[in-house]
Amino acid sequence: MPEQVKQAVPAVLVTGPSGAGRTTAINVLEDLGFEAIDNLPLRLLPGLFDAAAAPRPMALGLDSRNRDFSPRALLDVIDMLGGRGELELTVLYLDAQPDVLLRRYSETRRRHPLAPAESPGEGVRRELDLMGPIRDRADILLDTSEMNVHQLKAEIERWFAPEGRALALSVQSFSYKRGMPHGIDMVFDCRFLANPYWEPALRRLSGEDRAVQDYVKADPLYEPFFTRVLDLTRLLLPAYRHEGKSHLSIAFGCTGGQHRSVTMAETLAKALAEDGQQVSIRHRELQGQQKSERPG
């Protein structure tokens, strides 16, 4: 009799800046049947999984308030958990705009954990800088700036409800100068497409802008390239679902990560969303910084 293949157990690592909704997300996941553990010291995590006699879906809340937190330590935890064959790890990063995080702290009159004797604004700034490398490793990125508690709950349920859960898709752009992102399933190089950087009127814009998208799409190679990428993605989605995967990550790279790769990511994400897919989109080089003069 052939040996039965064990199904990987879902594990969701919930993180992000203070005030973005991590506690709410942990509570929702617990209601969905996940065993929720919040702010366990990082050094204890390996023993936690080793001691689990009968693994069940688990939600782990980790952020800068952890006693032994550091970006490197949390990245090591992500690598460690991701390398365990019995687990299917999803890194859920809850984010919000700095002004929204500051407003939430002002409304609650809480002290920021990274600036207990200073202004909350200083704490928000420090934490966003600290969490940047973790944000880049997220499988699912949710911006809660415009969400209330009920909307965030519905969004978490949409991604993680066990019955009929759809495959989560993450589409992102990046710059080859800074290296490829971690944890990507499919990578496409866009550097052969016409580069808007060399057009002075487009240089300071990004692939989120219509003018840049129109310029890139005017390249004769754009349409056949995009069509083949979209067809390949549609072909693979059922196979990933059949394999029991919970998410698929697709990345587009170009020289500076501002123009061509952003255009491709935006266009693919829109097409997949129109197909009814759940899509999370992230532009690594555009997050938290001004548009700079570098080849895109």
Disulfide bonds with the S-S distance in Angstrom:
none
